[in-house]
């Protein structure tokens, strides 16, 4: 398998150098959420925090609208974006469901079935 074919999975975004550069400011903002004071400032005025972080208008709209797929399309790393999801009590399985077009519960059930089939 060539390197190029590894990354050519229809419908599957790949977080590579290009998407990293595209989403740099958004991912950098997400990383600030490690700090409780930053989370509080964000929640107090999300739009202003996005502006201060230098997000593009499209990135800002995706963050404010919790458009998870839009954030990925604009260069977010799911691992950094997860910090935003956690602030809302969302799980990684919730995001998996969003990206798979199913509910969180359906996503968890599918993962369990896959795990049982590997045994």
C-alpha positions in Angstrom: 0.0 0.0 0.0 1.4 3.4 -1.0 1.4 6.4 1.4 -1.1 8.2 -0.9 -3.6 5.3 -1.0 -3.5 5.1 2.8 -4.8 8.6 3.0 -7.4 8.2 0.3 -10.4 7.0 2.3 -13.6 8.5 0.9 -15.5 10.4 3.5 -12.7 10.3 6.0 -10.9 13.5 6.8 -7.2 13.2 7.4 -5.5 15.5 9.8 -2.3 16.3 7.9 0.1 19.2 7.6 -2.2 21.2 5.4 -5.2 20.8 7.8 -2.9 21.5 10.7 -1.9 24.8 9.2 -5.5 25.7 8.2 -6.8 25.0 11.7 -3.7 26.3 13.7 -5.5 29.1 15.5 -8.6 27.1 16.3 -6.5 24.2 17.6 -4.4 26.6 19.6 -7.6 28.1 21.1 -8.9 24.6 22.0 -5.6 23.9 23.8 -6.2 26.9 26.1 -9.2 25.1 27.5 -6.7 23.0 29.6 -6.8 26.0 31.9 -9.9 26.6 34.1 -9.6 30.4 33.8 -9.5 30.2 30.0 -12.6 28.0 30.0 -14.4 30.5 32.2 -13.4 33.4 29.9 -14.6 31.5 26.8 -17.9 30.6 28.4 -18.4 34.2 29.5 -18.1 35.5 25.9 -17.5 32.9 23.3 -17.5 35.3 20.4 -15.0 37.6 21.9 -12.7 34.7 22.9 -12.8 33.4 19.3 -12.0 36.9 18.0 -9.1 37.2 20.5 -7.8 33.8 19.3 -7.7 35.1 15.7 -10.2 32.6 14.3 -11.5 33.1 10.8 -15.1 34.0 10.4 -15.9 30.5 9.2 -14.0 28.9 12.2 -15.8 31.3 14.6 -19.2 30.4 13.2 -18.4 26.6 13.4 -17.3 26.9 17.0 -20.2 29.1 18.1 -22.6 26.8 16.3 -21.0 23.7 17.6 -20.7 22.5 14.0 -18.4 19.6 14.8 -18.0 18.5 11.2 -17.5 22.1 10.1 -14.6 22.4 12.6 -13.0 19.3 11.3 -13.4 20.6 7.7 -11.8 23.9 8.8 -8.7 22.1 10.2 -9.6 21.1 13.7 -7.9 18.2 15.3 -10.5 16.0 16.9 -8.2 15.6 19.9 -8.0 19.4 20.4 -11.7 19.9 19.5 -12.6 17.3 22.2 -11.6 19.9 24.8 -14.6 22.0 23.7 -16.9 19.0 23.6 -15.8 18.1 27.2 -16.8 21.5 28.4 -20.4 20.6 27.4 -20.2 17.2 29.0 -19.9 15.5 25.6 -18.0 12.2 25.2 -15.7 11.1 22.4 -18.4 8.5 21.6 -20.8 11.4 21.1 -18.4 12.9 18.5 -18.0 9.5 16.9 -21.7 9.3 16.5 -21.9 12.8 15.0 -19.3 11.9 12.4 -20.9 8.5 11.7 -24.5 9.9 11.5 -25.8 8.0 14.4 -26.7 8.7 18.1 -24.0 8.3 20.8 -25.8 5.2 22.0 -25.8 3.6 18.6 -22.1 4.4 18.2 -21.3 2.8 21.5 -23.3 -0.3 20.6 -21.6 -0.6 17.3 -18.1 -0.3 18.9 -19.1 -3.0 21.4 -20.3 -5.3 18.7 -17.0 -4.8 16.8 -15.1 -5.6 20.0 -17.1 -8.8 20.6 -16.4 -9.9 17.0 -12.7 -9.6 17.5 -12.6 -12.1 20.4 
